[in-house]
Amino acid sequence: AFFWLVSLLLASLIWFVSVHLSDREDAKLQDGLLVFGAAVSVLLQETFRFAYFKLLKKADEGLATISEDGRSPISLRQMAYVSGLSFGIISGVFSVINILADSIGPGTVGIHGDSPYYFITSAFLTMALVLLHTFWGVIFFDACEKRRYWCLGLVVASHLLTSGLTFLNPWYEASLGPIFIITLSTGLWAFVTAGGSFRNVLKCLSCE
C-alpha cells in the first residue's frame, strides 16, 4: 500500500506541475493533461509494483538463507496475492473516499439531470479495481519470475485501458460493461497462472 501511495504522490506532482505550466484557460488542453496524468499514474503504479517485486525477491532470498531447510516460508504466489490485494484496497479507498464524503449531502443525486446511479456505479467500479489489482499482482509477479515480458505488457495495457474507460463516465454502460469483462478475463488468467484448474474447482466444491 505504501508503494502505491508513493506512486500516486509522484503522479500527482507531475500533473500539478503540468497544469501550472500550461494555459489554465484552455479547457481542451486541461482535459488532455488529465488523461496524461492518469496514464502517468498507471505507469508509475506498475513501475512501483516491479520495484516491490524486486524488494520481495531480496527479502525472500534472505529468509531462505536463515531458514533451517534453506527454503523461504512464504511462496512467491502468496507474496503476489498479498501485494496485489494491498494495491487494490488502497486504490479502492482513494477511489471511493471522496464519493462517500459527498454522499452525506446536502443534495439529491440526479436532481439536475445527472445520472441517479452515480453512487452504485462508483461502488461497482471500485470493486472491479480492487479485484483487478489483485489479479494483476498475481500475473505480474509470475511474469517477472518467468521473464514473460509479453505478460507484463498485457498487464500494463489492460491497466491503461481500464483507466481510460473511466473517462467515458457518466456514460456508465460504455465503461462499466467493458471493465467487468476485463475483470472476469483477468481473473481467469490469474486463476490459471496461480495453478488453478477446473479439476481443482470440482474438488473444492465436493470438499475433497
ABEGO torsion letter per residue (X at the ends): XAAAAAAAAAAAAAAAAAAAABBAABAAAAAAAAAAAAAAAAAAAAAAAAAAAAAAAAAAAAAAAABAAGBBABBAAAAAAAAAAAAAAAAAAAAAAAAAAAAAOBEBBGAAGBBAAAAAAAAAAAAAAAAAAAAAAAAAAAAAAAGBAAAAAAAAAAAAAAAAAAAAOABAAAAAAAAAAAAAAAAAAAAAAAGBBAAAAAAAAAGX
